[in-house]
Amino acid sequence: MKILLVTRGSQGDVLPYLAIAAELERRGHEVTINLPQIFEETVKPYGFKYVLQQFDDIGGMIDSAAQNSHKFRPFLKWMRNVIDKQFDQLIPLLKEHDILVSTNSEFAVASIAEYCKKPLIRTASPGRIAISQTQPDHHPCHLMEVDEPDDQFHGQRHDQQEPG
């Protein structure tokens, strides 16, 4: 299966997708990762097929928001620009793939998947994924055992101590 992974944000968003890509490839799938330009040097050593985002300008949006903190219009203008660029870049990419897997922070992916008539899986980072900086020959993160849902420490690592 040809899978398109789309993520952006910080290392906490991108590094889990590198682990997902590694596992999907291990299982025989063809994976392409669409990620922010600032992570190009991070992804290169893993050897994954990747496409850098044309729409990743979170830094520009933050700078604009800081300069215009009393105004909402710059954020809306930024969001509109991101959505337009997502359509421009992701529609041709998704047409080459069987399924889209995306973080829940991508504005236009639901509409893009519907337009391309492709399945969409949206993800959120659960408490059970621990991030660690590792060498490229290791996964960038690893899954940790978590307590059962009825446990009072649900979502915490087993080796975490209760605060207090």
Buried (B, 14 or more C-beta within 10 A) or exposed (E): EEBBBBBBBEBEBBBBBBBBBBEBBEEEBBBBBBBBEBBEEBBEEBEBEBBBBBBBBBEEBEEBBEEEEEEEEBBEEBEEBBBEBBBEBBBEBBEEBEBBBBBEBBBBBEBBBEBBEBEBEBBEBEEBBEBEEBEEEEBBBEEBEBBEEEEEEEEBBEEEEEEE
